[in-house]
Amino acid sequence: MIARSWSASATPDGAAAYQRHFESHVLSELTEVPGYLDAFLLCREESGRVELTVLSLWDSTDAIRRFAGPEYETAVIHDDAKAVLDHYDTVVRHYSVAVAASQAGGTE
């Protein structure tokens, strides 16, 4: 399994707009890709800014290429997302998942 990580930052309003975009567009796009497993939007507010990290899980590099294309280390960022973010990474990081433990539960 491979984890794909991408980060951005925004104002609180921009982060809320990005969350709506993530829920309504990104997730539906990801679920159409064979080999996509799961995705998370992580948010951390600090000093009036919000740091956003998207972590997606994939069964292979080929699956990631089906989503991102041959230059799969280049971030996939739609124009409407760019409009609400102050800063975003243009490249992503990929990690081999060495250990995975899942626990069903609610949110904080």
LOLO-918614 format. One record per residue (C-alpha): residue in three letters; y, z, x. Coordinates in steps of 0.05 Angstrom, whole numbers, plus 5000, padded with zeros to 4 digits. Each point is the difference from the previous one (the first is absolute). Layout:
AlaYZX ...
This chain:
Met500050005000 Ile507049845024 Ala506550364982 Arg506449584999 Ser506450405009 Trp507249784987 Ser506450414997 Ala507049944972 Ser505950444981 Ala504850014942 Thr504950424960 Pro496850424945 Asp502049464949 Gly497349455045 Ala493550385010 Ala499250094925 Ala501149254991 Tyr494949845054 Gln495050464966 Arg500849614935 His499249355039 Phe493750285035 Glu496950214934 Ser501749374961 His499249465053 Val496750215064 Leu494050354970 Ser498549434952 Glu500449515058 Leu495450425044 Thr494750094947 Glu499249244997 Val497949965073 Pro492550045015 Gly498950565051 Tyr505950434978 Leu497750724989 Asp505950464985 Ala507450115013 Phe504850595004 Leu507650055000 Leu502150615040 Cys507250264993 Arg503650525041 Glu507250204986 Glu504250275057 Ser507550075006 Gly501449584938 Arg495649425024 Val492949824979 Glu494849775049 Leu494749564967 Thr493249835029 Val495049534967 Leu492850115021 Ser494949514975 Leu492549995012 Trp495949385012 Asp492849845013 Ser501449515056 Thr505349635040 Asp498049374961 Ala502050354936 Ile506850175030 Arg500949285021 Arg498649784928 Phe505950444980 Ala504949905058 Gly498049335028 Pro498149825072 Glu505750405029 Tyr497150624968 Glu504050495043 Thr506549744968 Ala502350434942 Val499749704930 Ile506650204967 His502749674937 Asp507449864994 Asp500850494942 Ala497150555045 Lys504649815058 Ala506050074952 Val498750744988 Leu497950215070 Asp504950185056 His495049895056 Tyr492949745002 Asp494949845053 Thr498749265009 Val493250135031 Val494350444976 Arg494950435036 His492549964989 Tyr495250575013 Ser492550044998 Val498150574953 Ala495650465041 Val498850524946 Ala501349964926 Ala499250584952 Ser502149934928 Gln501250554950 Ala501749894927 Gly505950384977 Gly506949994970 Thr506849905031 Glu504350555028 
